[in-house]
Amino acid sequence: MDATDVGAHWEGNAETWTIYSRAGYDKYRDALNTPAFLDMLPPVAGLKGLDLGCGEGTNTREVARRGAEMTGLDIAPTFIRYARETEAADPLGIDYVLGDGQVIDFPDDSFDFVTAFMSMMDMADQREVLKGIYRVLKPGGFLQFSILHPCFVPPTRKNIRDETGEAVAVQIADYFDEADRIDRWLFSEIPAEERAGLTPFSVPRFHRTLTTWVSMIIEAGLVIEAFGEPMASEEVALAEPVVADTRVAPIFLHVRAGKP
Ligand SMILES: C[S@@+](CC[C@H](N)C(=O)[O-])C[C@H]1O[C@@H](n2cnc3c(N)ncnc32)[C@H](O)[C@@H]1O
């Protein structure tokens, strides 16, 4: 699958994704994943950052609010349009550009850091993405990214629940299958009556094993500094029961890697 195909899938998702994520239905992102990512992020005030696969920009804005001078890049024009509209209404100094993360079009050593929130498993050629990130990072800069956890969310995953509906185990399969795939789903908390009228997201996914991810990071010249596997606290799981399954096994993997 090439970038044009991937971009077309995301362009088809962008309108519904933006409306429902901004309405608070991306519960995993808002209740768990982004807060954990930001907790792991080193101080960025005064630094120049690139957010790769920025979508409609919610997470880019969070990083900008920490004082970074941000550029957001995404392959889907509708996401970039929404992000720019929000920037125009409430400026944070973010520059949003349309582009392909596999061919990052910035000069060498342009950024102090790069973030990629839940976007790199959606890019087909992660080797090229990582090489591009290395190139545009200044020496001493870092990349921090989140992805679906390669070990616990491989192509096939099923929550095992007890008689009360509580997630108690996870069944996984196809861990070593790195074939391109298209996942179809909607944010699970969207009410049934609204779901009926929506076309499910069509998400190209390029699963890689943990070994492949670590090899690609090392081959790019980056040095792994930190891993994170966010788990919902008891309080968060009570407030947002949909994320309680992260107390059984992680759904997300966070990685920070530096350019020496
Ligand atoms: C799961 S969404 C995450 C969006 C946003 N980072 C967030 O956390 O809300 C994945 C994003 O990656 C973008 N994307 C996928 N492939 C891309 C590519 N090759 N280059 C740039 N962006 C890409 C999609 O358009 C989409 O916005």
The ligand as a Gaussian input file, in Angstrom:
#p B3LYP/6-31G(d) Opt

LIG

0 1
 C       -4.446000       7.395000      14.799000
 S       -4.337000       8.957000      13.997000
 C       -3.555000       9.907000      15.260000
 C       -3.764000      11.385000      15.082000
 C       -3.174000      12.261000      16.183000
 N       -1.722000      12.144000      16.252000
 C       -3.791000      11.947000      17.512000
 O       -3.111000      11.373000      18.358000
 O       -4.955000      12.298000      17.735000
 C       -3.004000       8.640000      12.831000
 C       -2.651000       9.865000      11.990000
 O       -1.542000       9.558000      11.164000
 C       -1.733000      10.192000       9.909000
 N       -0.907000       9.505000       8.909000
 C       -1.004000       8.225000       8.488000
 N       -0.052000       7.972000       7.567000
 C        0.670000       9.113000       7.412000
 C        1.798000       9.459000       6.627000
 N        2.381000       8.603000       5.796000
 N        2.294000      10.720000       6.752000
 C        1.720000      11.631000       7.595000
 N        0.641000      11.345000       8.367000
 C        0.132000      10.093000       8.279000
 C       -3.224000      10.063000       9.673000
 O       -3.718000      10.947000       8.693000
 C       -3.771000      10.334000      11.063000
 O       -3.986000      11.698000      11.277000

